[in-house]
Amino acid sequence: MCREVCGLNASDRCGFIRTNPDCRSDGGYLDYLEGIFCHFPPSLLPLAITLYAFWLLYLFLILGVTAAKFFCPNLSAISTTLKLSHNVAVSFGPGAGVLVTTVVAGGIAILRPFTVASRPFLRDIIFYMVAVFLTFTALYRGKVTLAWALGYLGFYVFYVVTVVLCTWIYQWQQRRSLVYSMPATPEMLSDSEEDPVSSHTSSYDYSEEYRLLLDHETTAQILLRALNPLDSRTWRNKSVYWRALKVFKLPVEFLLLLTVPVVDPDKDDGNWKRPLNCLHLVISPLFLVLTLQSGAYGVYEIGGLFPVWAVVVIAGTALAAVTFFATSNSEPPRLHWLFAFLGFLTSALWINAAATEVVNILRSLGVVFRLSNTVLGLTLMAWGNSIGDAFSDFTLARQGYPRMAFSACFGGIIFNILVGVGLGCLLQISRGHAEVKLEPDGLLVWVLAGTLGLSLVCSLVSVPLQCFQLNKVYGCCLLLFYLTFLVVALLTEFGVIHLKSV
């Protein structure tokens, strides 16, 4: 076990970390365990932990800025452009376990009480319960066969088709019945937020005072203004605390402006910045390939000669050149809305990359403090794995989209179960395995699975009983449910709760 490194002599720790497979990270760019035990002497261990803590806080800052100013505006632009409900827009993204369906969902209800869309909620939670039941069955059988893996993927395709068809049927019924003037009900509100907030408030427009000069700016001036994350007028009117925080944000905001396009349909020009958007056509795809699997795809050489990142740069440069000469500074092109998809993917990978680093830091701290893998998985690792979802969903709720955020807690997590398990097992089977063996590790696995199922049943029963009105009491109950689960799980791990031997 990797945590045994703390019991070794100081001279043996570095070699143990580098040779023990259990100490290797599954992803990320920095090896934090090697940093602690190979580059810091034992006497400076408190300094290493302090530096890691500051870096952890800065990663949280990156997550917050990315979610608020780039991820959420692009997601809103996509749903507006495609005329999809906000529930549909978040139904195809990832999520994470018990923590998301309790802590994150409860936090949304506490931050912004709202009326949940009844039919999308019932649809998502029923599909989610079926997915959990399939996982229960797979654990009981102890294996996943090819047919079972294909069934997982097929069920997710069925879910996606159901979501899209239900939305189209609902919109068709709205147009046909002409009930636009009728009082709003939970069902009528399923395609809109109760308190819609323009994505204009969350997109990055840092220099509003120069709006009247846009028509007279050169291409270079437009690029410099678009890449400037600092509004001088706002800076003058803010407090010292705000200015200090802004100084820490500036490097992150600049990099995000450089790599992530943002489309704002509420603006006349859709937030079109011709030189910067053309630059995005090169930098954003390059960032995507260098971020997927921590850059493994980007450095892969085609035919052993030409790296993928070079192909992406050449193709992106050609596309950027065509776009630059075919468009103007003053008017956005007809396909400008496609930049919203590019911005959504890029910001999602920013969040994923930052969350991966958070997980690796927390795992390293768990090794230093000699926490068991199970305790680490129930606490630090679970919180770290869910941090990206939490930041995105809480930001959506604060910006006036609690339904969108709540739908992500139930609809988006289906992706993790069905596609994650189905595709993962399918890849294992394609490498020559007849089936994938599952070995549940004692009572704790069933506590985890049972808790997830019980949380869904409680929500399925309690939400309709509240007439789909979610308030702070409901949110607090979900938080209490999670704390109870955490206590039971830890007591099970430490042997306080156990099955009686026959």
WOCOR-V740261 format. One record per pair of residues at least 24 apart in sequence whose ideal C-beta (glycine too) atoms are under 10 Angstrom apart, sorted by sequence separation. I is the first residue (numbers start at 1). J is the second residue. If there is no record, write none. Layout:
i: [I I]
j: [J J]
//
This chain:
i: [13 14 101 131 166 167 204 206 207 209 229 230 259 260 285 286 288 289 359 360 389 12 13 14 30 130 131 204 206 207 208 209 228 229 258 259 287 358 359 362 205 206 207 208 227 228 229 258 285 286 358 359 455 10 101 206 207 227 229 259 260 285 286 357 358 359 389 454 455 5 127 131 206 229 255 259 284 285 356 359 8 13 87 91 127 130 206 228 258 259 355 356 358 359 87 227 282 283 285 286 355 358 451 455 2 5 6 10 11 86 127 128 226 227 282 285 355 385 451 454 5 10 85 87 88 91 127 226 255 259 282 284 355 356 9 10 87 91 95 282 283 354 355 451 452 86 87 281 282 285 354 355 451 10 85 124 127 281 282 353 355 417 450 451 6 87 91 123 127 280 281 282 351 352 355 87 279 281 282 283 351 354 355 448 451 124 278 281 282 350 351 447 450 451 6 123 124 278 281 282 413 123 280 281 348 351 278 279 281 351 447 448 278 281 447 120 123 277 278 280 281 278 348 444 447 448 226 275 278 279 347 444 447 120 226 227 277 278 410 443 444 446 447 119 120 206 226 277 278 445 225 226 227 444 204 226 227 274 275 278 410 443 444 120 222 223 226 274 277 409 442 443 447 119 206 222 223 224 225 226 442 204 222 223 224 227 443 204 222 223 226 274 444 446 221 222 274 275 288 291 443 214 219 220 223 272 274 277 284 291 443 204 219 223 272 273 274 277 442 443 205 218 219 272 274 285 288 291 292 406 442 204 272 274 281 284 287 288 291 295 203 205 219 272 273 274 277 280 284 287 290 291 294 202 203 204 269 272 285 288 289 292 203 269 270 271 272 281 284 285 288 291 292 202 203 205 269 270 277 280 284 287 291 294 199 201 203 268 269 270 280 283 284 287 290 92 199 200 203 268 272 406 121 199 200 201 267 271 277 284 291 120 198 199 200 205 270 273 277 280 287 378 382 92 118 119 120 198 199 200 204 269 270 272 374 377 403 91 92 118 119 198 199 203 271 373 374 402 91 115 117 118 121 198 263 270 271 409 115 116 117 120 270 374 378 91 92 115 117 118 119 120 200 265 377 88 91 92 117 118 199 265 271 91 116 117 263 115 116 117 263 88 114 115 117 261 263 265 87 88 91 117 263 264 117 261 262 263 85 88 261 262 263 84 87 88 114 115 260 261 263 84 87 88 114 261 263 85 112 113 114 261 262 263 85 112 260 261 262 84 112 260 261 83 84 259 260 83 85 260 261 262 85 260 261 84 256 259 260 83 259 260 260 256 259 260 256 259 256 255 252 88 252 87 88 85 86 87 382 85 86 219 85 86 84 85 86 222 378 379 382 83 85 221 378 86 219 379 218 378 379 79 217 377 378 217 215 375 378 214 215 374 375 378 214 374 377 76 374 375 80 374 375 76 79 373 374 76 372 76 77 372 76 75 76 72 73 74 73 76 77 72 73 76 73 74 73 74 72 73 71 72 73 70 69 70 68 69 70 67 69 68 69 69 65 199 69 65 69 81 65 69 70 80 61 65 69 80 81 64 71 77 78 80 66 70 74 77 79 80 61 62 65 66 69 70 73 74 76 77 78 61 64 65 69 74 76 77 62 63 66 70 71 73 74 76 77 81 58 62 65 66 70 72 73 74 76 57 58 61 62 65 69 70 71 73 70 73 58 59 62 69 73 77 202 58 62 66 77 202 202 202 73 201 202 197 201 202 199 197 198 199 197 198 199 193 196 197 195 196 197 195 196 193 194 195 193 194 195 193 194 192 193 194 193 192 193 191 193 190 189 186 190 163 163 93 163 159 94 160 81 82 89 93 159 160 81 159 80 81 82 94 156 78 81 82 96 155 156 159 77 80 81 158 29 79 156 157 29 77 78 155 156 157 77 78 155 156 30 76 77 154 155 156 29 74 75 78 152 153 27 28 29 74 77 78 152 153 156 26 27 73 74 77 151 152 155 156 26 27 74 75 76 152 153 154 25 27 74 75 152 153 73 74 152 153 73 74 151 152 71 72 74 75 149 150 152 153 70 71 74 75 148 149 152 153 70 73 74 148 149 152 71 72 149 150 70 71 149 150 70 71 144 148 149 69 70 144 148 149 71 99 103 146 149 150 189 66 67 70 71 98 103 144 145 146 149 66 67 70 128 129 132 144 148 149 186 187 66 100 104 108 111 112 121 124 128 131 132 135 143 144 186 66 67 99 103 107 111 114 120 124 127 128 131 134 135 138 146 185 186 66 67 98 99 112 123 124 125 126 127 130 131 134 144 145 146 65 66 97 100 104 108 111 112 121 124 125 128 131 132 144 96 99 100 104 107 108 111 112 114 116 117 120 121 124 125 128 131 135 149 63 66 67 96 99 103 104 107 110 111 112 114 115 116 117 120 123 124 127 130 131 134 138 146 148 149 62 63 66 96 97 98 99 104 105 108 109 112 114 115 122 123 124 130 134 146 147 148 62 65 96 97 100 104 108 112 113 114 117 121 124 125 128 144 145 146 64 96 99 100 104 107 108 112 116 117 120 121 124 127 128 131 145 146 62 63 95 96 99 111 112 114 116 120 127 143 144 145 62 63 96 97 114 143 144 61 62 95 96 100 104 108 109 112 142 143 144 59 60 63 94 95 96 108 111 112 116 141 142 143 144 59 62 63 94 108 142 143 58 59 62 93 108 109 142 143 59 95 108 109 141 142 59 60 95 107 108 138 140 142 58 59 93 139 105 108 138 139 140 56 104 105 108 139 55 56 59 90 104 107 55 90 105 106 135 104 105 56 104 105 55 56 90 103 139 140 102 139 52 53 100 101 52 56 100 101 104 140 52 86 99 100 136 139 90 52 53 89 100 101 52 90 91 95 96 100 136 90 94 95 135 136 49 86 89 90 93 95 48 49 52 86 87 88 90 91 92 95 96 97 100 136 71 75 86 87 90 91 95 96 132 135 136 85 86 89 90 93 94 95 132 135 49 72 85 86 87 88 89 90 91 92 93 94 95 97 48 49 71 72 76 87 90 91 92 93 94 95 96 97 132 133 67 71 72 75 86 87 90 91 93 94 95 132 66 67 79 85 86 89 90 92 93 94 95 45 67 68 72 76 87 88 91 92 93 129 132 29 63 67 68 71 72 76 87 91 128 129 132 27 28 32 59 63 66 67 71 76 79 94 128 131 132 27 65 66 67 68 69 72 73 75 94 28 29 30 33 37 60 63 64 67 68 72 92 129 28 29 32 36 56 59 63 64 67 68 76 128 129 27 28 31 32 35 36 62 63 66 67 72 75 26 27 28 30 32 33 34 37 64 65 68 126 129 25 28 29 30 32 33 36 37 60 64 67 68 125 128 129 25 27 28 32 33 36 63 67 72 125 128 26 27 28 31 32 72 75 25 26 30 33 125 126 25 28 32 33 125 32 26 25 121 122 125 25 121 23 23 122 121 122 116 121 23 22 118 118 122 116 121 116 102 118 119 121 17 98 101 102 105 116 118 22 97 98 101 115 116 117 115 116 98 102 115 116 97 98 101 105 114 115 116 97 98 101 114 115 98 102 113 114 98 101 102 113 114 97 98 101 112 113 116 113 109 110 112 113 2 6 109 110 111 113 2 5 6 108 109 110 113 3 4 5 6 7 109 110 112 2 3 6 106 109 110 111 2 3 5 105 109 110 1 3 4 106 109 110 3 108 109 2 3 106 107 109 110 1 3 105 106 109 110 3 105 106 108 109 1 2 106 107 1 103 106 107 3 102 105 106 104 105 106 102 103 106 102 103 106 101 102 105 102 103 104 102 103 101 102 103 101 102 102 98 99 102 103 98 102 99 98 99 98 98]
j: [37 38 125 155 190 191 228 230 231 233 253 254 283 284 309 310 312 313 383 384 413 37 38 39 55 155 156 229 231 232 233 234 253 254 283 284 312 383 384 387 231 232 233 234 253 254 255 284 311 312 384 385 481 37 128 233 234 254 256 286 287 312 313 384 385 386 416 481 482 33 155 159 234 257 283 287 312 313 384 387 37 42 116 120 156 159 235 257 287 288 384 385 387 388 117 257 312 313 315 316 385 388 481 485 33 36 37 41 42 117 158 159 257 258 313 316 386 416 482 485 37 42 117 119 120 123 159 258 287 291 314 316 387 388 42 43 120 124 128 315 316 387 388 484 485 120 121 315 316 319 388 389 485 45 120 159 162 316 317 388 390 452 485 486 42 123 127 159 163 316 317 318 387 388 391 124 316 318 319 320 388 391 392 485 488 162 316 319 320 388 389 485 488 489 45 162 163 317 320 321 452 163 320 321 388 391 319 320 322 392 488 489 320 323 489 163 166 320 321 323 324 322 392 488 491 492 271 320 323 324 392 489 492 166 272 273 323 324 456 489 490 492 493 166 167 253 273 324 325 492 273 274 275 492 253 275 276 323 324 327 459 492 493 170 272 273 276 324 327 459 492 493 497 170 257 273 274 275 276 277 493 256 274 275 276 279 495 257 275 276 279 327 497 499 275 276 328 329 342 345 497 269 274 275 278 327 329 332 339 346 498 260 275 279 328 329 330 333 498 499 262 275 276 329 331 342 345 348 349 463 499 262 330 332 339 342 345 346 349 353 262 264 278 331 332 333 336 339 343 346 349 350 353 262 263 264 329 332 345 348 349 352 264 330 331 332 333 342 345 346 349 352 353 264 265 267 331 332 339 342 346 349 353 356 262 264 266 331 332 333 343 346 347 350 353 156 263 264 267 332 336 470 186 264 265 266 332 336 342 349 356 186 264 265 266 271 336 339 343 346 353 444 448 159 185 186 187 265 266 267 271 336 337 339 441 444 470 159 160 186 187 266 267 271 339 441 442 470 160 184 186 187 190 267 332 339 340 478 185 186 187 190 340 444 448 162 163 186 188 189 190 191 271 336 448 160 163 164 189 190 271 337 343 164 189 190 336 189 190 191 337 163 189 190 192 336 338 340 163 164 167 193 339 340 194 338 339 340 163 166 339 340 341 163 166 167 193 194 339 340 342 164 167 168 194 341 343 166 193 194 195 342 343 344 167 194 342 343 344 167 195 343 344 167 168 343 344 168 170 345 346 347 171 346 347 171 343 346 347 171 347 348 349 346 349 350 347 350 350 350 350 190 354 190 191 189 190 191 486 190 191 324 191 192 191 192 193 329 485 486 489 191 193 329 486 196 329 489 329 489 490 191 329 489 490 330 329 489 492 329 330 489 490 493 330 490 493 193 492 493 199 493 494 196 199 493 494 197 493 198 199 494 199 199 200 197 198 199 199 202 203 199 200 203 201 202 202 203 202 203 202 203 204 202 202 203 202 203 204 202 204 204 205 206 204 340 229 229 249 263 248 252 253 263 245 249 253 264 265 249 256 262 263 265 252 256 260 263 265 266 248 249 252 253 256 257 260 261 263 264 265 249 252 253 257 262 264 265 251 252 255 259 260 262 263 265 266 270 248 252 255 256 260 262 263 264 266 248 249 252 253 256 260 261 262 264 262 265 251 252 255 262 266 270 395 252 256 260 271 396 398 399 271 399 400 396 400 401 399 398 399 400 399 400 401 396 399 400 399 400 401 400 401 399 400 401 400 401 402 401 402 401 402 403 403 403 404 403 405 403 403 403 407 407 411 344 414 411 348 414 336 337 344 348 414 415 337 415 337 338 340 352 414 337 340 341 355 414 415 418 337 340 341 418 290 340 417 418 291 339 340 417 418 419 340 341 418 419 294 340 341 418 419 420 294 339 340 343 417 418 293 294 295 340 343 344 418 419 422 293 294 340 341 344 418 419 422 423 294 295 342 343 344 420 421 422 294 296 343 344 421 422 343 344 422 423 344 345 422 423 343 344 346 347 421 422 424 425 343 344 347 348 421 422 425 426 344 347 348 422 423 426 346 347 424 425 346 347 425 426 347 348 421 425 426 347 348 422 426 427 350 378 382 425 428 429 468 346 347 350 351 378 383 424 425 426 429 347 348 351 409 410 413 425 429 430 467 468 348 382 386 390 393 394 403 406 410 413 414 417 425 426 468 349 350 382 386 390 394 397 403 407 410 411 414 417 418 421 429 468 469 350 351 382 383 396 407 408 409 410 411 414 415 418 428 429 430 350 351 382 385 389 393 396 397 406 409 410 413 416 417 429 382 385 386 390 393 394 397 398 400 402 403 406 407 410 411 414 417 421 435 350 353 354 383 386 390 391 394 397 398 399 401 402 403 404 407 410 411 414 417 418 421 425 433 435 436 350 351 354 384 385 386 387 392 393 396 397 400 402 403 410 411 412 418 422 434 435 436 351 354 385 386 389 393 397 401 402 403 406 410 413 414 417 433 434 435 354 386 389 390 394 397 398 402 406 407 410 411 414 417 418 421 435 436 353 354 386 387 390 402 403 405 407 411 418 434 435 436 354 355 388 389 406 435 436 354 355 388 389 393 397 401 402 405 435 436 437 353 354 357 388 389 390 402 405 406 410 435 436 437 438 354 357 358 389 403 437 438 354 355 358 389 404 405 438 439 356 392 405 406 438 439 357 358 393 405 406 436 438 440 357 358 392 438 405 408 438 439 440 357 405 406 409 440 357 358 361 392 406 409 358 393 408 409 438 408 409 361 409 410 361 362 396 409 445 446 409 446 360 361 408 409 361 365 409 410 413 449 362 396 409 410 446 449 401 364 365 401 412 413 365 403 404 408 409 413 449 404 408 409 449 450 364 401 404 405 408 410 364 365 368 402 403 404 406 407 408 411 412 413 416 452 388 392 403 404 407 408 412 413 449 452 453 403 404 407 408 411 412 413 450 453 368 391 404 405 406 407 408 409 410 411 412 413 414 416 368 369 391 392 396 407 410 411 412 413 414 415 416 417 452 453 388 392 393 396 407 408 411 412 414 415 416 453 388 389 401 407 408 411 412 414 415 416 417 368 390 391 395 399 410 411 414 415 416 452 455 353 387 391 392 395 396 400 411 415 452 453 456 352 353 357 384 388 391 392 396 401 404 419 453 456 457 353 391 392 393 394 395 398 399 401 420 355 356 357 360 364 387 390 391 394 395 399 419 456 356 357 360 364 384 387 391 392 395 396 404 456 457 356 357 360 361 364 365 391 392 395 396 401 404 356 357 358 360 362 363 364 367 394 395 398 456 459 356 359 360 361 363 364 367 368 391 395 398 399 456 459 460 357 359 360 364 365 368 395 399 404 457 460 359 360 361 364 365 405 408 359 360 364 367 459 460 360 363 367 368 460 368 363 363 459 460 463 364 460 363 364 463 463 464 459 464 367 367 463 464 468 463 468 464 451 467 468 470 367 448 451 452 455 466 468 373 448 449 452 466 467 468 467 468 451 455 468 469 451 452 455 459 468 469 470 452 453 456 469 470 454 458 469 470 455 458 459 470 471 455 456 459 470 471 474 472 469 470 472 473 363 367 470 471 472 474 364 367 368 470 471 472 475 366 367 368 369 370 472 473 475 366 367 370 470 473 474 475 367 368 370 470 474 475 367 369 370 472 475 476 370 475 476 370 371 474 475 477 478 370 372 474 475 478 479 373 475 476 478 479 372 373 477 478 373 475 478 479 376 475 478 479 478 479 480 477 478 481 478 479 482 478 479 482 480 481 482 481 482 481 482 483 482 483 484 481 482 485 486 482 486 485 485 486 486 489]
//
